[in-house]
Amino acid sequence: MNICINAMEAMPEGGRLKIETRNILTDEDSCRRHPAAKSGECVLMLISDTGIGMSKETKEKIFDPFFTTKGWDFNKGTGLGLSVARGIVEQHGGWIVCESEKGKGTTFRVYFPTVEESPKDEQLESEVEIITPGHKILLVDDEELVRDLGTRILERAGFTVITAADGNAALEIFEKERSNIALVVLDLVMPHMGGEKCLDQLLKIDPHVKVIVSTGRSLDARERLRLGSLVRGFVTKPYQVSSLVQSVKEVLKA
């Protein structure tokens, strides 16, 4: 979705967006050009547009966290879309390649290794230990898909979940439900009010509030040290079932 939204914005006067999938076999020669690549059977997904394309300099930076060509207007984007897209692909054992030329459109090639069989529901169930219901979690994230995924994971594990789309809404909910909220899962980067400012306000309301920070990028040592004194834990996005549930349980037990 992130890649397709970028393609749409690259075609302000219209154009063609094409999505294809095919089975391919990657060899060692093709893998040498891409450090994350693996030889063997893969599913290739191509997402191409006929838009304005990119310069070589822009193409080299597109996967960097917070790199954006739209200026620092959070209503137009945070510069995390392609960084998150690459993170999703790599968490599934794949890799992503961009081909683009100024004025000649863009193509993303997304490679996923094939699997012998589909994961069984029982395997997913085993990752989630059902716990006694009663703990209420406030999940704060500006992306609806992320909120929906987090809600499904936590509710399946026995929690009650309230969601907020930004920091202001989160503070309003927390002030009303403070005595009932056991823990807050807080996105670090949001428009209007960012996660760090929201965290500061939550701590002013309740210095003992339990907060887990969620982020789609890797935090450096300095950021972890600064935030680590204020929050109870960290989780990465896109959420993984076992890590999200385990993080929440560990904080609540502590």
Backbone as a ProteinNet text record, in pm:
[ID]
protein_1_A
[PRIMARY]
MNICINAMEAMPEGGRLKIETRNILTDEDSCRRHPAAKSGECVLMLISDTGIGMSKETKEKIFDPFFTTKGWDFNKGTGLGLSVARGIVEQHGGWIVCESEKGKGTTFRVYFPTVEESPKDEQLESEVEIITPGHKILLVDDEELVRDLGTRILERAGFTVITAADGNAALEIFEKERSNIALVVLDLVMPHMGGEKCLDQLLKIDPHVKVIVSTGRSLDARERLRLGSLVRGFVTKPYQVSSLVQSVKEVLKA
[TERTIARY]
82	0	85.5	194.9	284.8	343.3	387.3	447	342.9	220.6	115.5	73.8	70.9	38.5	145.4	272	380	365.3	326.8	309	197.5	88.9	-22.9	21.8	99.3	145.3	247.1	313.6	411.4	344.6	211.5	136.5	23.8	57.2	-46.3	-142.8	-100	-186.8	-239.6	-231.3	-278.8	-166.2	-195	-94.6	-139	-44.6	-77.8	2.9	-69.5	-7.1	-29.3	78.4	67.4	131.2	59.6	109.7	108.5	223	234.3	301.4	271.8	345.2	385	499.3	542.6	639.5	648.8	746.8	877.1	989.7	1119.1	1222.4	1335	1447.4	1566	1613.2	1727.3	1856.8	1957.9	2086.7	2189.1	2305.6	2409	2458.2	2460.6	2507.2	2417	2283.2	2190.1	2191.9	2222.2	2224	2345	2452.6	2573	2549.7	2453.7	2427.2	2346.1	2284.5	2198	2233	2291.9	2341.3	2236.5	2109.4	2006.3	1950.1	1986.9	1927.7	1975.1	1887.8	1919.2	1885	1968.3	1940.8	1835.7	1759	1656.6	1523.3	1417.9	1284.4	1225.4	1169.8	1112.3	981	901	787.7	829.4	817.7	853.6	726.5	716.3	606.2	663.3	611.8	654.5	545.3	582.9	489.7	549.8	486.7	544.9	445	497.6	413.3	475.6	396.6	444.3	461.1	500.2	508.1	636.1	664.4	773.3	911.6	918.7	1047.3	1133	1253.9	1344.4	1484.1	1554.7	1696.1	1776.5	1899.3	1987.1	2010.9	2027.2	2053.4	1934.5	1812.5	1692	1675.8	1696.9	1678.9	1769.3	1888.3	1982.9	1938.7	1843.9	1804.1	1662.2	1586.1	1442.3	1409.5	1499.3	1470.8	1522.4	1585	1634.4	1518.1	1514.8	1408.8	1405.3	1286.8	1260.2	1305.9	1356.6	1387.2	1257.3	1231	1108.8	1137	1066.3	1075.1	957.5	876.8	753.2	765.5	886.3	902.4	852.4	877.9	841.8	697.8	606.2	463.1	407.5	378.1	333.8	202	125.3	2.7	33.9	156.8	195.5	280.2	322.3	403.6	516	561.6	665.7	801.1	807	932.2	962.3	861.2	881.5	818.5	741	666.1	752	855.3	938.8	1032.3	1070.7	1150.6	1072.1	944.7	857.6	833.1	812.2	789.9	908.2	1029.3	1147.8	1155.1	1119.5	1119.8	1024.1	905.3	807.1	861.8	918.7	972.3	1085.1	1176.4	1291.4	1251.7	1146.8	1099.8	1039.9	1002.4	951.5	1061.4	1186.5	1298	1322.8	1263.4	1277.4	1365.8	1367.2	1443.2	1371.1	1404.7	1333.1	1434.1	1403.1	1491.7	1409.2	1465.1	1396.5	1471.2	1394.7	1449.9	1371.6	1440.2	1370.8	1463.4	1403.3	1477.4	1390.2	1451	1377	1294.3	1162.3	1072.5	1030.6	1077.4	1047.9	985.1	924.4	852.9	942.4	879	947.9	895.3	982.6	943.6	1009.8	929.2	981.5	971	1081.6	1083.1	1094.7	992.1	987.5	997.3	1100.4	1126.8	1092.4	1015.8	984.8	1025.7	1096.6	1128.3	1001.5	992.7	874.6	880.4	763.9	757.1	692.7	723.4	672.9	522.3	474.5	331.4	290.6	159.6	108.6	116	144.7	144.1	5.7	2.3	-125.9	-174.9	-307.6	-366.7	-316.7	-291.6	-248.2	-112.6	-26.9	104	89.7	-1.2	-24.6	-82.6	-176.5	-237.6	-132.8	-33.4	66	153	159.6	239.5	170.3	41.3	-35.8	-87.3	-36.8	-85.8	-205.9	-321.9	-443.4	-433.6	-458.5	-446.8	-582.7	-588.5	-713.9	-752.2	-874.8	-915.4	-921.7	-923.8	-940.8	-846.3	-729.7	-635.4	-678.2	-683.6	-721.5	-597	-577.8	-461.7	-505.4	-432.7	-454.2	-349.5	-393.7	-304.6	-311.3	-197.1	-193.6	-107.7	-168.9	-95.5	-176.7	-109.3	-182.4	-222.3	-171.3	-206.3	-316.3	-428.5	-544.2	-510.8	-433.5	-398.3	-318.2	-228.7	-148.5	-236.7	-328.1	-420.7	-505.7	-556	-640	-562	-439.4	-357.5	-326	-281.5	-250	-370.5	-487	-609.7	-642.2	-632.9	-664.7	-569.3	-439.9	-341.8	-368.9	-390.3	-407	-540.5	-647	-776.7	-775.7	-704.7	-692.9	-619.2	-531.4	-456.5	-533.5	-653.8	-737.9	-746.2	-682.4	-686.1	-806.6	-842.5	-938.9	-859.5	-894	-813	-896.1	-840.3	-894.8	-790	-833.2	-736	-749.8	-638.5	-636	-548	-589.8	-520.3	-410.6	-403.2	-296.4	-277	-174.4	-141	-249.3	-314.5	-420.5	-536.2	-578	-687	-645.7	-519.4	-470.1	-476.3	-436.3	-438.7	-580.5	-671.5	-811.6	-868.3	-838	-885.8	-821.6	-690.4	-620	-669.8	-699.3	-750.8	-884.4	-968.1	-1099.8	-1089.9	-1000.6	-995.8	-873.7	-806.4	-678.2	-679.7	-779.5	-782.7	-805	-853.5	-883.1	-776	-686	-585.7	-460.6	-427.8	-312.6	-183.2	-191.6	-68.9	-101.3	-3.5	-17.6	88.8	45.2	138.1	137.7	250.2	255.3	347.5	291.6	372.1	463.8	586.5	683.8	668.7	627.1	618.5	474.6	413.3	274.5	261.4	164.9	141	73.8	70.4	4.2	79.7	76.4	152.6	232.4	363.5	449.4	447	502.4	500.5	575.4	690.9	769	695.8	630.2	553.7	434	368.4	255.4	301.3	417.7	473.3	497.7	552.7	578.9	450	341.5	213.8	150.8	164.7	112.7	179.6	311.4	384.4	346.4	305.1	258.2	123.1	39.4	-90.7	-71.5	15.1	40.9	188.5	271.3	415.2	444.6	345.3	366.6	304.9	261.2	198.9	296.9	246.6	329	313.7	425.3	423.3	523.1	477.6	566.3	569.3	687.5	702.2	708.9	633.8	640.9	699.6	781.5	846.6	874.3	868.4	895.7	1040.7	1125.5	1267.7	1351.6	1478	1570	1613.4	1602.4	1647.9	1795.8	1869.2	2010.5	2027	2149.5	2176.2	2137.9	2161.1	2130.2	1979.4	1901.2	1755.5	1701.9	1753.5	1708.7	1742.9	1858.7	1899.2	1808.6	1778.8	1693.7	1551.5	1494.9	1357.1	1347	1455.4	1451.4	1426.2	1462.7	1439	1294.1	1218	1080.4	976.7	1013.4	916.1	956.9	864.3	887.9	937.3	931.3	976	960.2	1006.9	1000.2	948	866.9	826.4	842	873.2	890.6	763.8	746.3	636.4	694.5	622.5	490.1	494.9	386.2	382	396.3	473.5	476.6	400.3	318.9	226.2	298.1	398.5	461.5	533	604.6	683.2	594	483.2	393.3	327.2	271.5	202.5	300.2	419	517.9	563.5	583.9	626.5	522.1	395.3	285.4	276.9	285.4	274.6	388.4	510.9	625.8	613.6	565.5	550.5	441.8	331.3	222.8	264.1	340.9	389.1	484.3	571.8	667.7	598.1
-120.7	0	125.8	123.3	239.6	265.6	159.1	174	224.1	173	214.4	360.1	403.7	544.2	635.4	595.9	674.6	679.3	566.2	561.3	655.4	657.6	746.4	892.7	927.5	1066.1	1102.6	1002.4	1027.7	1044.3	1024.9	1038.6	1141	1268	1368.6	1392.3	1364.1	1382.6	1250.1	1147.6	1016.1	931	804	711.7	569.6	477.7	336.6	277.7	215.2	141	-7.2	-83	-225.8	-308.9	-411	-503.4	-643.8	-709.4	-844.2	-935.6	-1064.2	-1163.1	-1278.4	-1338.3	-1455.3	-1537.8	-1664.3	-1751.4	-1744.3	-1727.6	-1720.8	-1802.4	-1823.8	-1892.1	-1796.6	-1755.1	-1663.4	-1744.1	-1698.2	-1768.3	-1685.5	-1742.6	-1676.4	-1548.3	-1544.9	-1425.4	-1305.5	-1327.2	-1216.5	-1174.4	-1268.3	-1236.9	-1153.1	-1161.9	-1086.4	-935.7	-893.5	-749.7	-692.8	-781.1	-735.5	-813.5	-747.4	-815.7	-901.6	-859.5	-934.1	-1050.8	-1062	-1162.6	-1303.3	-1401.7	-1543.3	-1619.5	-1713.8	-1792.2	-1899	-1934.2	-2036.8	-1992.2	-2066.9	-2035.8	-1916.5	-1823.4	-1702	-1667	-1588.7	-1520.4	-1375	-1328.2	-1190.4	-1108.5	-998	-904.2	-775.2	-735.5	-611.6	-507	-388.8	-275.9	-162.6	-130	-30.4	80.2	199.6	312.6	386.6	471.3	551.2	697	717.2	852.2	926.3	1024.5	1118.9	1058.2	943.1	878.7	952.7	904	962	979.4	1075.6	1090.7	983.1	962.2	863.3	898.3	1027.4	1071	1040	1065.8	1036.9	887.6	810.5	665	601.4	657.5	602.4	625.1	717	753	709	654.6	635.9	542.9	448.6	355.7	406.8	524.2	580.3	631	598.7	651.4	804.1	860.2	1004.4	1078.3	1005.9	1075.6	1099.2	1224.7	1257.5	1367.8	1362.6	1467.9	1564.3	1548.3	1625.8	1739.7	1761	1865	1816.4	1894	1852.1	1889.7	1836.6	1852.9	1713.6	1681.1	1546.4	1509.1	1609.7	1578.5	1518.5	1540.4	1487.9	1362	1326.8	1206.8	1228.6	1118.9	1125.5	1081.1	1026.7	972.8	834.5	766.2	632.1	522.3	559.8	460.8	352	390	289.1	220.7	290.9	228.1	115.4	141.5	38.9	-73.5	-37.7	-139.8	-235.8	-180.5	-267	-354.3	-295.6	-373.7	-491.2	-469.4	-577.1	-688.3	-649.1	-747.4	-828	-759.6	-828.9	-918.2	-880.5	-966.7	-1096.3	-1096.3	-1218.7	-1288.8	-1251.6	-1318.7	-1275.7	-1163.9	-1119.4	-998.5	-941.4	-819.3	-739.7	-612.4	-521.4	-438.3	-418.7	-345.6	-240.4	-121.6	-13.9	19	31.7	75.1	198.5	307.8	430	522.3	601.6	701.1	824.4	940.5	1066.5	1072.7	1092.2	1104.6	974.1	860	731.4	629.5	677.6	587.4	512.9	428.8	355.5	213.4	119.5	-19.4	-70.1	-125.4	-192.6	-342.9	-412.6	-558	-611.9	-684.7	-736.7	-889.2	-944.8	-1088.6	-1153.5	-1261.5	-1339.7	-1485.4	-1547.5	-1689.4	-1773.4	-1877	-1963.6	-2052	-2103.1	-2195.6	-2325.4	-2433.5	-2564.8	-2574.6	-2518.2	-2525.7	-2404	-2377.9	-2263.6	-2291.9	-2190	-2210.7	-2251.4	-2340.8	-2388.9	-2297.5	-2289	-2205.5	-2246.4	-2379.6	-2424.9	-2365.1	-2344.3	-2285.6	-2141.9	-2067	-1930.3	-1926.4	-2017.4	-2021	-2048	-2132.4	-2167.4	-2048.6	-1946.3	-1828.6	-1739	-1755.4	-1667	-1745	-1714.2	-1777.1	-1697.9	-1762.5	-1693.8	-1663.6	-1540.5	-1498.9	-1457.8	-1438.6	-1396.6	-1257.2	-1240.3	-1108.3	-1007.4	-881.5	-777.8	-661.3	-683.5	-573.8	-493	-363	-274.5	-204.8	-212	-155.1	-38.2	73.6	185.5	176	154.9	140.4	268.3	336.6	466.7	456.1	479.2	476.4	550.5	627	705.3	623.2	500	416.5	318.5	325.2	241.4	93	54.2	-86.7	-138.2	-54.3	-94.1	-107	-12.9	-20.8	-147.3	-178	-296.8	-424.3	-431.5	-550.2	-565.6	-456	-461.3	-499.8	-446.8	-478.7	-626.9	-683.4	-825.7	-914.1	-879.5	-960.2	-957	-836.7	-822.8	-878	-857.7	-911.8	-1063.9	-1120.9	-1265.4	-1321.6	-1241.3	-1282.2	-1255.8	-1200.9	-1183.7	-1043.9	-946.1	-809.3	-734.1	-625.3	-529.4	-412.8	-368.4	-267.3	-143.5	-25.9	102.6	161	223.5	278.8	430.8	493.4	637.1	659.8	754.9	778.6	884.1	955.5	1054.3	1083.8	1163.2	1191.3	1265.6	1360.9	1437.3	1347.9	1259.2	1166.7	1071.6	1029.4	938.8	1004	1130.8	1200.9	1219.1	1249.5	1266.5	1136.2	1024.9	894.2	858.3	882.6	843.9	922.2	1049.7	1129.9	1075.8	1025.7	972.9	831.2	749.4	606.9	569.8	669.1	646.9	530.3	520.1	415.7	277	270.3	141.3	94.2	184.6	150	95.1	-29.5	-95.2	-61	-29.8	-9.5	66.3	144.3	218.8	170.7	132.8	102.5	225	294.8	428.6	434.6	474.4	494.9	614.9	603.7	709.7	826.6	798.9	903.3	917.2	1032.5	1059.6	1206.6	1239.9	1381.2	1451.9	1583.2	1667.6	1666.1	1552.7	1538.9	1410.1	1420.4	1303.1	1219.4	1099	1005.8	1055.1	1121.3	1166.8	1276.6	1367	1472.3	1412.1	1314.9	1247.7	1174	1107.4	1037.4	1134.2	1250.3	1351.8	1393.3	1410.5	1451.2	1337.6	1213.9	1099.1	1089.5	1111.7	1104.6	1217.9	1331.4	1440.7	1406	1336.9	1294.8	1185.7	1088.7	976.9	936	975	944	794.3	712.3	567.4	493.1	566	501.8	405	289.2	189.6	209.3	235.2	264.3	175.7	117.5	48.3	131.2	165.1	243.3	148.9	180.9	103	190.3	130.2	206.7	117.3	178.5	105.7	114.4	175.4	187	145.3	121.1	84	209.6	203.9	316	299.5	410.6	400.9	396.7	372.4	353.3	475.1	594.2	716.6	732.3	701.3	710.7	609.5	487.4	384.7	421.6	480.8	520.7	631.2	731.1	842.1	795.7	715.6	671	559.5	481	366.1	402.5	524.5	567.5	610.7	623.7	672.6	566.6	466.8	365.4	228.8	131.7	-2.4	-101.5	-62.5	-155	-98.9	-176.7	-137.3	-254.6	-223.7	-324.8	-264.9	-350	-302.5	-324.3	-239.2	-254.3	-296.2	-378.5	-434.2	-533.5	-535.3	-619	-766.2	-836.1	-981	-1032.4	-1134.8	-1182.5	-1208.7	-1295.5	-1339.1	-1225.4	-1139.5	-1034.7	-928.4	-891.4	-790.2	-841.5	-961.5	-1017.5	-1039.3	-1091.9	-1118.7	-988.4	-884.9	-755.1	-699.6	-706.2	-655	-735.2	-866.7	-951.2	-924.8	-910.5	-887.3	-756.5	-651.5	-521.6	-528.5	-594.6	-604.2	-686.7	-792	-873.1	-793.4	-715.3	-633.9	-531.2
0	0	0	79.3	80.8	-57	-123.7	-256.5	-355.3	-347.9	-441.3	-419.5	-293.9	-265.6	-325.7	-310.2	-370.4	-521.9	-582.3	-727.7	-770.8	-695.6	-727.2	-724	-621.1	-607.9	-715.3	-772.7	-878.8	-1016.1	-1019.5	-1145.1	-1128.8	-1100.1	-1071	-1187.5	-1308	-1424.4	-1477.9	-1395.6	-1437	-1492.4	-1512.2	-1562.4	-1537.7	-1541.6	-1524.5	-1409.7	-1315.4	-1205.8	-1233.7	-1238.9	-1271.9	-1161	-1116.8	-1015.2	-1074.4	-1073.7	-1128.8	-1027	-1035.5	-955.9	-1046.7	-1015.7	-1091.5	-1007	-1038.4	-974	-1051.7	-980.3	-1047.3	-969.7	-1032.6	-968.9	-972.1	-855.7	-849.7	-841.1	-912.8	-909.8	-832.8	-813.6	-733.9	-799.5	-932.8	-1003	-975.1	-980.8	-955.4	-809.5	-719.4	-576.5	-537	-612.3	-578.3	-583.1	-665.5	-680.2	-564.7	-483.9	-374.7	-247.7	-146.7	-26.5	44.8	41.9	115.2	35.3	-91.5	-179.4	-145.3	-174.5	-152.5	-279.3	-316.5	-436.2	-406.8	-509.3	-492.6	-549.7	-517.1	-566.9	-492.2	-567.4	-508.1	-577.3	-508	-569.6	-589.4	-711.6	-743.7	-762	-690	-708.8	-767.9	-882.5	-946.9	-933.7	-886.9	-876.5	-959.9	-1070.4	-1161.5	-1191.1	-1216.4	-1253.2	-1370.1	-1432.6	-1546.2	-1505.5	-1379.8	-1323.4	-1354.4	-1269.5	-1296.4	-1273.6	-1207.7	-1184.2	-1082.2	-1063.5	-963.6	-1020.7	-966.5	-1000.8	-929.7	-973.7	-911.3	-765	-734.6	-597.1	-505.7	-556.1	-476.3	-456.3	-560.7	-554	-449.2	-431.9	-334.4	-189.3	-167.2	-29.5	6.8	-87.5	-63.4	52.4	85.4	194.8	329.1	331.6	457.2	541.5	671.6	758.1	755.9	742.4	746.1	620.9	519.1	394.4	319.1	281.1	208.1	107.1	-3.3	-104.4	-92.4	14.5	28.4	128.8	183.4	283.8	418.3	522.5	657.3	691.1	613.3	638.6	662.5	790.5	823.9	757.2	710.6	638.3	501.2	452	321.3	332.5	452.5	469.6	568.8	629.9	732.4	681.2	559	508.7	562.8	619.2	674.4	589.5	486.8	410.2	350.5	274.6	209.3	308.5	415	519.9	585.5	614.2	672.8	572.6	445.5	342.4	335.9	336.3	332.7	457.8	573.2	697	691.3	634.8	621	532.1	419.4	324.6	389.1	456	513.9	630.5	705	813	759.7	632.4	569.2	489.3	513.8	449.7	306.7	265.8	127.8	112.9	-6.2	-33.4	-140.5	-147.9	-237.3	-316.5	-444.8	-535.2	-609	-624.9	-696.6	-825.3	-934.8	-1062.8	-1106.4	-1132.4	-1169.3	-1247.3	-1331.7	-1408	-1422.3	-1408.3	-1414.8	-1543.1	-1526.3	-1640.1	-1703.6	-1648	-1711.9	-1616.9	-1507.7	-1418.6	-1321.5	-1240.6	-1134.5	-1127.1	-1099.7	-1076.3	-948.7	-859.9	-741.5	-765	-741.1	-748.8	-606.4	-563.7	-427.4	-434.1	-370.5	-376.1	-242.5	-247.6	-128.2	-151.6	-58	-73.7	-64.3	-144.8	-140	-15.9	23.8	137.3	90.4	160.4	122.2	142.9	253.2	283	363.2	367.6	443	591.6	674.6	819.5	867	962	1013.7	1125.1	1139.2	1243.5	1381.2	1399.1	1530.7	1566.7	1465.5	1492.6	1540.8	1478.3	1520.3	1660.2	1687.8	1819.9	1927.8	1895.3	1995.2	2033.9	1945.7	1976.1	2078	2094.7	2181.2	2301.1	2416.6	2538.4	2587.5	2588.9	2631.5	2781	2817.8	2957.7	3011.7	3141.1	3202.9	3155.8	3099.9	3052	3166.2	3132.6	3233.2	3216.3	3159	3137.7	3015.3	3032.6	2921.4	2868.3	2736.3	2669.9	2581.6	2590.6	2499.4	2389.8	2265.6	2150.3	2066.8	2053.7	1986.1	1859.8	1743.5	1616.7	1512.3	1426.4	1326.5	1204.2	1190.6	1076	1114.4	1042.2	1073.9	1063.9	962.9	946.4	1065.7	1116.6	1232.5	1355.8	1373.8	1488.6	1481.1	1362.1	1346.5	1375.6	1325	1348.1	1496.2	1559.5	1701.8	1786.1	1749.2	1823.1	1812.9	1691.8	1673.3	1753.1	1750.2	1823	1973.2	2027.2	2171.9	2220.3	2142	2182	2178.2	2081.1	2072.5	2193.6	2252.1	2370.4	2499.6	2489.2	2606.7	2663.2	2597.2	2646.1	2589.4	2656.6	2602.9	2546.7	2426.6	2358.2	2324.8	2358.1	2312.6	2218.6	2110.4	2015.4	2003.9	1966.8	1939.8	1817.9	1731.6	1604.5	1614.8	1726.7	1743.4	1891.4	1922	2060.6	2135.9	2070.2	2137.6	2179.2	2088	2119.7	2232.1	2229.9	2334.2	2472.2	2480.6	2609.1	2660.2	2568.2	2607.2	2662.6	2595	2641.9	2775.5	2786.8	2908.6	3029.3	3011.3	3122.8	3173.3	3080.6	3118.8	3176.1	3116.7	3150.4	3234.6	3287.5	3353.8	3452.4	3533.9	3636.5	3577.9	3453.3	3391.8	3293.3	3252.9	3151.4	3219.9	3187.5	3249.3	3178.2	3047.5	2970.9	2842.4	2793.6	2668	2569.6	2448.5	2339.1	2248.6	2241.1	2182.2	2060.9	1946.5	1825.5	1847.2	1799.7	1823.7	1726.7	1602.2	1500.3	1453.2	1485	1445.5	1408.3	1321.9	1292.4	1410.5	1403.8	1505.2	1638.4	1708	1831.8	1824.4	1822.4	1812.1	1938.8	1928.7	2040.3	2162.4	2141.9	2256.7	2334	2262.9	2331	2403.7	2338.6	2402.6	2528	2519.4	2636.1	2750.2	2719.6	2822	2892.5	2815.3	2873.5	2954.7	2907.6	2982.5	3118.8	3122.2	3248.7	3343	3287.8	3373	3435.7	3359.1	3412.9	3517.1	3485.3	3576.8	3565.4	3661.6	3655.8	3654.4	3691.7	3698.8	3579.8	3479.4	3363.8	3297.1	3256.9	3188.2	3038.1	2970.9	2827.2	2754.2	2643.5	2548.9	2421.9	2374.8	2251.3	2132.3	2025.8	1902.4	1792.4	1708	1601.7	1481.9	1363.6	1240.9	1197.8	1278.1	1243.8	1363.4	1339	1446.5	1522.1	1653.4	1736.3	1766.2	1760.5	1794.3	1946.4	1990.3	2133.3	2215.8	2159.9	2233.5	2253.9	2147.8	2158.9	2259.5	2254.9	2348.9	2492.4	2511.6	2646.3	2698.3	2611.3	2653.3	2684.5	2594	2612.7	2716.2	2729.4	2819.3	2964.5	3002.9	3140.2	3163.2	3053.1	3063.4	3032.8	2952.1	2909.9	2963.7	2949.2	3002.7	2897.4	2768.8	2666.3	2527.3	2427.4	2287	2204.6	2102.3	2004.5	1865.2	1768.4	1631.7	1550.4	1450.2	1355.1	1221.3	1145	1171.7	1288.4	1368.2	1486.9	1452.4	1534.2	1528.9	1649.5	1627.5	1731	1862.5	1858.4	1983.5	2054.5	1979.6	2045.2	2108.5	2040.8	2097.2	2223.6	2217.7	2334.1	2448.9	2418.9	2523.1	2589.4	2510.4	2566.8	2661.5	2619.1	2702.3	2831.7	2822	2941.3	3038.5	2986.3	3073.5	3148.2	3080.2	3146	3252.8	3222.3	3320.4	3442.1	3419.1	3532.1	3620.6	3555.1	3629.8	3715.5
[MASK]
++++++++++++++++++++++++++++++++++++++++++++++++++++++++++++++++++++++++++++++++++++++++++++++++++++++++++++++++++++++++++++++++++++++++++++++++++++++++++++++++++++++++++++++++++++++++++++++++++++++++++++++++++++++++++++++++++++++++++++++++++++++++++++++

